[in-house]
Amino acid sequence: MPRSRVLHLGWEPYACMLLIKPPTNVMLPSAECRERAEQKITEAELQPRHEKRLRTAAQGWLVLADLTARLEASVSGPPSVDPAE
């Protein structure tokens, strides 16, 4: 009786893990998030079959860009006031 592929739990289910890049723990700047959103919008225009998925991805990148911009602003602090003025 041949072995069932469902019951065989060798390395095959984890083969896709070999293709995933390990996280670099680097936060993308908001400008790069916006660039990626623009790329997804361009892809959506070129690939009508995947338009909904690509536009959803673009929305996600824009939300991330907004949150990142807020974080960048909070880290840089409030604008400094020149005492000479």
Buried (B, 14 or more C-beta within 10 A) or exposed (E): EEEEEEEEEEEEEEEEEEEEEEEEEEEBEBEBBBBBBEBBBEBBEEEEEEBEEBBEBBEBBBEBBEEBBEEEEEEEEEEEEEEEE
